Amino acid sequence: MVTLISHPLIEDQLTRLRDKNTGVRDFRESIDILTGFLIIEATRDLLLESVAVETPIRKCVSQRLADPAPYIFVVLRAGQAMAATALKMLPHATLGTIGLYRNEKTLEPVAYHHKPAKITRTCDILVLDPLLATGGTSSAAISMIKDSATEDCNIRMLSIVSAPEGLEKLGADHPDVRIFTCATDEKLNDNGYIIPGVGDVGDRYCGTLE
């Protein structure tokens, strides 16, 4: 299932993200804002529990997130761009990292780092990768997560911009995973880049463009 979230502020930030003239500082800010929108939508059905608190005025019963806290997995390198905002919004989450890169010739994912967090209880898992292009990297990351998780965990994929090809592959490989995205672009080019896309998020976020 794909959830395309829409809002005037999202469209505004997407335009800033796409613009090749957007500098590193503003690019990072747009990533932060768009990640926030994705987190809000993807966690809409998290469970709450009642707690008693005392305000400066009087005691009351309020709501907070129920245990266990979600797990967050970032797909390196680009996924680290979304991590800071995700942890601000979910400060008690467990953070895992998966390092994958796409072979430029075959476009297949190659793993170079995986710090598995053994998940022994039912929980919500958020997978962060700003671009869902071919879908190969995201699918491989989710397979690696499933190897460390119980079967009944609720996995959600959060990508700022997605290509139809990536959505199709992820839906075929992992039909149980919900996908949240801010934009579905036209297609992939021959090199596997999203058109019109936003370029290389890792390079633009880290400021390592040549």
N, C-alpha and C positions, 0 to 999 in steps of 0.2 A: 504494500500500500504506500502510495506517494502522497505526501501532504505538501502542497505548494503554498507557502504563506505569502500574503500580499498586504502591503500597507504603503501609503505615500512616502513614509520615511525610509522604508526598505528600497523603494525605487530610486529615491534620491541618493542613498548611499551606494547602491549598485552602480549608478552612473559615475560617481566619484571613483569607485573601484575599477571600473572599466577604462577610464581615461588614462592614456599612457603618460600624460603630463602630471598626474597626481604624484606628489612626492612621498617619501617613505613615511613621514610623520602622519600625513593625512590618510595614506593607505592603511596604516596600522589602526588608525582611529575607526575607519570604515569597517575593517575586519572585526574590531571589538563590538561595534554597534550591531552589525548583522549577526554575529555570534549570539549576542544577547537575545535578539528576536527568535533565533532558532531554539535556544535553550528554553525560553518561555513557552514556546509552542510544544516542544518535545516533552516537557515535564508537566503538561497540563493535567494529567491524570495521576500524578504521584499521590500516594496515600498520605493523609494527615492524621494527627492525633491531638486530642485535647489536653491542654496543660493549664494549671493555675499560675497566674502571674500577678504581680502587684505593680500597677502603674503609679505615677506620682499622685494620682487622684484617689484610686481605690483598687481593690482586688477584682480580678475578672478571670474568666475562662477564655483562653485563646487557642489558636491552632498553630502547630509546627509540623515539619516533615517527620513522618514516622520512620523508625529504623526498619531495615538497614539503609544507610546512605547509598546513593547510586555509585556505580563505578564509571570512571571516565577513561577511555582509551584514546590517545592521540596517535595518528598515523604520521610519523616523521617523514620529511622535515616539515612540510607545510602545515601539518596539523598542530604544531606547537603555536602557530599564530592564533589559534582559538582557545588554547589552554588557560591563559590568564583570566579571561572573562568567565569561562566555565567554572573555574575554581572560586572566583569572587561570588558567583551566584549560588554555587553548591560547595561551600567551604569545607564540609565534612566528607566530601567524596573521596574515594580512593582513586589514585591516578596511575594508569599504566601506559607504557609507551611501546609502539611497534614501529620498527624501522624497515621500510620497504622502498625500493626504487623501481622504476620502469625501464626495462631494457630498451634502448633506443631503436634497436633493429627489430626485435620480436614483439615489442610492446608488452611483454609478459612481466609480471611482478617478480622481483628478486628480494628475498628477506636478508637483512644484515643485522637486525637487532630485534630481540623480543624479551621483554622483562615480564614474564607472566605473573599475574596475581591470581593465585588459586582461589576460585570463587566457589565456596562450599554451601552457599545458601541462595535461595531465590532472591533476585534483586533486579534493578533496572540498570542497564548498561548503555552508555552513550558513546558512540564512536565518532570522533571528530576528524574530518578531512575536508578542507574548504572547497576542493574541486572533485566532482565525480565525473571523470572523463570516460575512459574505456570501461571502468568498473572493475578491472582486474585487480588493482591494488586493494580497493575497498573489500572486494569479495575475499581475497586472500587474508586480509586482516581479520575479517569477521570469522573466517574458518579457524584461524589461530586462536581467537578469543573463545570460540565454542569448545575448543579442545581443553580449555582451562575452566570452563563454566558448567554449571548444572544445566540440564536440558530445558528447564522451565524459566530460565532468565529471559527478561524482556529486553531485546537488543534493538536500539534505534540508531540509525545512521543520519548524521547531521552534516550536510554539505551546502555551502553558500550558493554555488553555481553547479548545475548538472547538465550533462549531455543525454539525449535520448538513448544513445547506445549504452551508456553506463547504467541508466535506470533499468533498461531492459535486462542487462546481464545480472545486475544485483537482484532484480526481481526473480529471475530464473534460478540463480544459484541459492538464494536465501529468501524464499517467499514469506518466511515468518518475520522478517526484519522490516520495520517501518522506516521509511525514508522521509526526511524533512529537508526541504530546500527552499531557497529564496528565488531561484530562477531556473527555468529549463531552456537552454539555448538551442540553436539550430541543429548542429551536428558536430562531428569531429573532422579535422582535416587529415591529410595522409600521414601526418606525423603524430596523430593521436591527441592533438590539442583542440580544446573546445573553441568553436566559432559562434559568436564573436569573442566570448570568453573574457578573461581579465589578464591573460599572460601567465607567467610563472609566479605563483603566489609566494613560493619559498624565497625566490630571489628578490621579489619586490618588497616583501615583508622584512627580510634580513638586510636589504640594502646592498645586495651583492650582484646587481646587474652590471654587465660589462659596459 
